[in-house]
Amino acid sequence: MRLFDRSGDYVLFLELFREAQRLVPIRCLAYCLMPNHFHLVLWPREDGEMSRFMFRFTTTHAKRWHMAHGTSGTGAVYQGRFKSFPVCPDDHFYCVCRYVERNPVRAALAERAGDWPWSSAAQRSRGRGTIFLSDWPIPRPSDWNELVDSAEPAEQIRRLRAALVRNAPFGPEPWRTQVARNLDVEKSIAVIGRPRKPKPGFLFSA
């Protein structure tokens, strides 16, 4: 179902997101709000920070969303826990940020990523925005805007979506195996298969 019906819904989301950042100062590296979902690339400083942030933010947002739509008492806004997976800060990180910021182009909502006002791509291009964006763990390519506006390889998208569905680490071997072992999610990587050598293509939550 649609989460954002009008511009005010997007504005409310971003304002509450910034309020939550003041209370739980998690680093946000990229984001994109779509009509019926959203994507965040978050970089926690310590264990448990992302869960604390998302709980505080989504709880507040759900209450305010109901108030804005006059639907209080009719049920939950969010069903189930958010999905997340760790991402290696190499080309896999670029792949995730590119996927997130390219969402409006892929969905034919905008011709260029920077044209969609509810995203980090637009916030950076305009030099201002509501939420706090942090520096990336690796340098942003000089041709980043052109890269985001170009189509990704289908196999790259397939592997990324598989990682999201399974909450599986997204990166090269042996990093992926080591992280899966540390997080006790080794079963999550068995269904994705051995990745190919990384090509242009760490936390992503939706």
TIROFI-844334 format. One record per residue (C-alpha): residue number from 1; residue in one letter; x, y, z. Coordinates in Angstrom, 2 decimals. Layout:
REM residues N
(rec NUM; A; (X; Y; Z))
...
This chain:
REM residues 206
(rec 1; M; (0.00; 0.00; 0.00))
(rec 2; R; (1.08; 3.60; -0.54))
(rec 3; L; (3.02; 5.19; 2.27))
(rec 4; F; (3.31; 8.61; 0.63))
(rec 5; D; (0.21; 10.07; -1.03))
(rec 6; R; (1.21; 13.73; -1.15))
(rec 7; S; (4.28; 15.91; -0.76))
(rec 8; G; (3.41; 16.55; 2.88))
(rec 9; D; (3.84; 12.84; 3.61))
(rec 10; Y; (7.41; 12.93; 2.26))
(rec 11; V; (8.19; 16.12; 4.19))
(rec 12; L; (6.84; 14.62; 7.43))
(rec 13; F; (9.01; 11.53; 6.97))
(rec 14; L; (12.18; 13.57; 6.47))
(rec 15; E; (11.45; 15.92; 9.36))
(rec 16; L; (10.88; 13.02; 11.75))
(rec 17; F; (13.96; 11.28; 10.40))
(rec 18; R; (16.07; 14.31; 11.28))
(rec 19; E; (14.52; 14.48; 14.75))
(rec 20; A; (15.43; 10.83; 15.28))
(rec 21; Q; (18.99; 11.54; 14.10))
(rec 22; R; (19.34; 14.16; 16.83))
(rec 23; L; (18.42; 11.56; 19.45))
(rec 24; V; (20.25; 8.61; 17.91))
(rec 25; P; (22.93; 10.18; 15.67))
(rec 26; I; (23.28; 7.36; 13.17))
(rec 27; R; (25.13; 8.19; 9.96))
(rec 28; C; (22.97; 8.22; 6.82))
(rec 29; L; (24.93; 7.81; 3.58))
(rec 30; A; (22.12; 7.58; 1.03))
(rec 31; Y; (18.32; 7.34; 0.94))
(rec 32; C; (15.35; 7.30; -1.37))
(rec 33; L; (11.65; 7.55; -0.55))
(rec 34; M; (9.30; 5.83; -2.99))
(rec 35; P; (5.48; 5.93; -3.01))
(rec 36; N; (5.11; 2.63; -1.12))
(rec 37; H; (8.53; 2.03; 0.48))
(rec 38; F; (11.88; 3.59; 1.27))
(rec 39; H; (15.56; 2.67; 1.21))
(rec 40; L; (18.27; 3.81; 3.61))
(rec 41; V; (22.02; 3.27; 3.60))
(rec 42; L; (23.03; 3.61; 7.25))
(rec 43; W; (26.41; 3.37; 8.96))
(rec 44; P; (26.10; 2.56; 12.68))
(rec 45; R; (28.92; 3.47; 15.05))
(rec 46; E; (28.18; 0.61; 17.45))
(rec 47; D; (26.18; -2.59; 17.78))
(rec 48; G; (22.47; -2.03; 18.25))
(rec 49; E; (22.49; 1.59; 17.06))
(rec 50; M; (20.56; 0.92; 13.86))
(rec 51; S; (17.85; -1.05; 15.67))
(rec 52; R; (17.48; 1.71; 18.27))
(rec 53; F; (17.27; 4.34; 15.58))
(rec 54; M; (14.77; 2.47; 13.41))
(rec 55; F; (12.54; 1.61; 16.37))
(rec 56; R; (12.42; 5.23; 17.56))
(rec 57; F; (11.93; 6.60; 14.06))
(rec 58; T; (9.31; 4.17; 12.74))
(rec 59; T; (7.29; 4.27; 15.97))
(rec 60; T; (7.11; 8.06; 15.87))
(rec 61; H; (6.47; 8.13; 12.14))
(rec 62; A; (3.63; 5.61; 12.35))
(rec 63; K; (1.86; 7.69; 15.02))
(rec 64; R; (2.28; 10.93; 13.10))
(rec 65; W; (1.25; 9.26; 9.83))
(rec 66; H; (-2.02; 8.10; 11.41))
(rec 67; M; (-2.64; 11.58; 12.82))
(rec 68; A; (-2.03; 13.19; 9.42))
(rec 69; H; (-4.40; 10.78; 7.67))
(rec 70; G; (-7.05; 10.52; 10.39))
(rec 71; T; (-6.59; 6.77; 10.67))
(rec 72; S; (-5.56; 6.35; 14.30))
(rec 73; G; (-6.66; 3.00; 15.72))
(rec 74; T; (-7.06; 1.31; 12.32))
(rec 75; G; (-3.93; -0.83; 12.43))
(rec 76; A; (-0.18; -0.77; 11.92))
(rec 77; V; (1.59; 1.38; 9.35))
(rec 78; Y; (4.64; -0.89; 9.24))
(rec 79; Q; (4.20; -4.65; 9.16))
(rec 80; G; (7.15; -6.62; 10.47))
(rec 81; R; (10.75; -5.64; 11.08))
(rec 82; F; (12.78; -3.76; 8.51))
(rec 83; K; (15.20; -5.78; 6.38))
(rec 84; S; (18.91; -5.01; 6.52))
(rec 85; F; (22.23; -6.44; 5.44))
(rec 86; P; (25.90; -5.44; 5.88))
(rec 87; V; (27.75; -4.16; 2.84))
(rec 88; C; (31.49; -4.20; 2.22))
(rec 89; P; (32.92; -0.67; 1.71))
(rec 90; D; (34.27; -1.37; -1.78))
(rec 91; D; (32.55; -1.60; -5.18))
(rec 92; H; (29.65; -3.37; -3.45))
(rec 93; F; (28.99; -0.19; -1.50))
(rec 94; Y; (28.81; 1.78; -4.75))
(rec 95; C; (26.43; -0.84; -6.12))
(rec 96; V; (24.06; -0.42; -3.17))
(rec 97; C; (24.08; 3.40; -3.22))
(rec 98; R; (23.59; 3.40; -6.96))
(rec 99; Y; (20.64; 1.02; -6.63))
(rec 100; V; (19.06; 3.16; -3.91))
(rec 101; E; (19.42; 6.49; -5.67))
(rec 102; R; (18.41; 5.10; -9.06))
(rec 103; N; (15.07; 3.78; -7.79))
(rec 104; P; (12.93; 6.65; -9.18))
(rec 105; V; (14.55; 6.30; -12.62))
(rec 106; R; (14.05; 2.53; -12.60))
(rec 107; A; (10.39; 3.04; -11.66))
(rec 108; A; (9.90; 5.71; -14.37))
(rec 109; L; (9.11; 8.38; -11.77))
(rec 110; A; (11.96; 10.62; -12.90))
(rec 111; E; (14.21; 10.92; -15.92))
(rec 112; R; (17.29; 11.49; -13.74))
(rec 113; A; (17.94; 10.49; -10.14))
(rec 114; G; (18.56; 14.09; -9.10))
(rec 115; D; (15.11; 15.10; -10.35))
(rec 116; W; (13.36; 13.03; -7.66))
(rec 117; P; (13.16; 15.44; -4.70))
(rec 118; W; (12.85; 12.79; -1.99))
(rec 119; S; (16.33; 11.31; -2.22))
(rec 120; S; (19.96; 11.85; -1.29))
(rec 121; A; (20.75; 12.36; -4.98))
(rec 122; A; (18.52; 15.44; -5.06))
(rec 123; Q; (19.71; 16.64; -1.64))
(rec 124; R; (23.36; 16.57; -2.75))
(rec 125; S; (22.68; 18.20; -6.12))
(rec 126; R; (20.80; 21.05; -4.46))
(rec 127; G; (23.34; 21.48; -1.70))
(rec 128; R; (20.71; 21.47; 1.01))
(rec 129; G; (18.23; 19.10; 2.59))
(rec 130; T; (16.30; 18.17; 5.69))
(rec 131; I; (18.26; 15.22; 7.04))
(rec 132; F; (21.94; 14.91; 7.94))
(rec 133; L; (24.02; 13.14; 5.28))
(rec 134; S; (27.43; 11.81; 6.33))
(rec 135; D; (30.60; 11.38; 4.30))
(rec 136; W; (31.03; 8.00; 2.65))
(rec 137; P; (33.56; 5.43; 3.92))
(rec 138; I; (35.19; 5.53; 0.45))
(rec 139; P; (35.45; 8.44; -2.04))
(rec 140; R; (32.44; 9.11; -4.23))
(rec 141; P; (33.39; 8.74; -7.93))
(rec 142; S; (33.67; 12.02; -9.84))
(rec 143; D; (31.19; 10.71; -12.42))
(rec 144; W; (28.73; 9.48; -9.79))
(rec 145; N; (25.67; 11.30; -11.18))
(rec 146; E; (26.22; 9.84; -14.64))
(rec 147; L; (26.76; 6.40; -13.16))
(rec 148; V; (23.51; 6.54; -11.19))
(rec 149; D; (21.54; 7.64; -14.24))
(rec 150; S; (22.84; 4.71; -16.30))
(rec 151; A; (21.27; 1.25; -16.08))
(rec 152; E; (22.88; -1.36; -13.83))
(rec 153; P; (23.73; -4.88; -15.05))
(rec 154; A; (20.81; -7.25; -14.40))
(rec 155; E; (23.04; -9.74; -12.56))
(rec 156; Q; (24.20; -7.02; -10.18))
(rec 157; I; (20.61; -6.16; -9.28))
(rec 158; R; (19.74; -9.84; -8.84))
(rec 159; R; (22.56; -10.43; -6.37))
(rec 160; L; (21.79; -7.28; -4.41))
(rec 161; R; (18.10; -8.14; -4.10))
(rec 162; A; (19.01; -11.68; -3.04))
(rec 163; A; (21.15; -10.24; -0.25))
(rec 164; L; (18.27; -8.04; 0.87))
(rec 165; V; (15.73; -10.86; 0.92))
(rec 166; R; (18.06; -13.13; 2.91))
(rec 167; N; (19.65; -10.43; 5.14))
(rec 168; A; (22.95; -11.71; 3.76))
(rec 169; P; (26.30; -9.87; 3.74))
(rec 170; F; (26.96; -8.22; 0.38))
(rec 171; G; (30.63; -8.23; -0.58))
(rec 172; P; (33.52; -10.32; -1.90))
(rec 173; E; (34.94; -13.52; -0.47))
(rec 174; P; (36.35; -14.06; 2.13))
(rec 175; W; (34.78; -10.91; 3.63))
(rec 176; R; (31.27; -12.19; 3.07))
(rec 177; T; (31.91; -15.55; 4.75))
(rec 178; Q; (33.67; -13.95; 7.71))
(rec 179; V; (30.89; -11.42; 8.32))
(rec 180; A; (28.21; -14.11; 8.00))
(rec 181; R; (30.08; -16.19; 10.59))
(rec 182; N; (30.48; -13.22; 12.96))
(rec 183; L; (26.77; -12.40; 12.72))
(rec 184; D; (25.73; -16.06; 12.89))
(rec 185; V; (23.89; -15.84; 9.54))
(rec 186; E; (25.92; -18.38; 7.57))
(rec 187; K; (22.76; -19.96; 6.16))
(rec 188; S; (21.89; -16.63; 4.51))
(rec 189; I; (24.80; -16.79; 2.05))
(rec 190; A; (24.24; -20.38; 0.94))
(rec 191; V; (21.32; -19.45; -1.34))
(rec 192; I; (23.16; -16.66; -3.16))
(rec 193; G; (26.04; -18.71; -4.38))
(rec 194; R; (29.64; -17.75; -4.85))
(rec 195; P; (29.83; -14.18; -6.22))
(rec 196; R; (31.73; -13.29; -9.35))
(rec 197; K; (34.73; -11.00; -9.15))
(rec 198; P; (33.36; -7.58; -8.03))
(rec 199; K; (32.73; -5.03; -10.71))
(rec 200; P; (31.62; -1.40; -10.45))
(rec 201; G; (28.60; -1.96; -9.08))
(rec 202; F; (28.12; -0.69; 5.11))
(rec 203; L; (24.43; -0.88; 5.88))
(rec 204; F; (21.42; -0.93; 3.65))
(rec 205; S; (17.94; -1.19; 5.08))
(rec 206; A; (14.49; -1.03; 3.63))
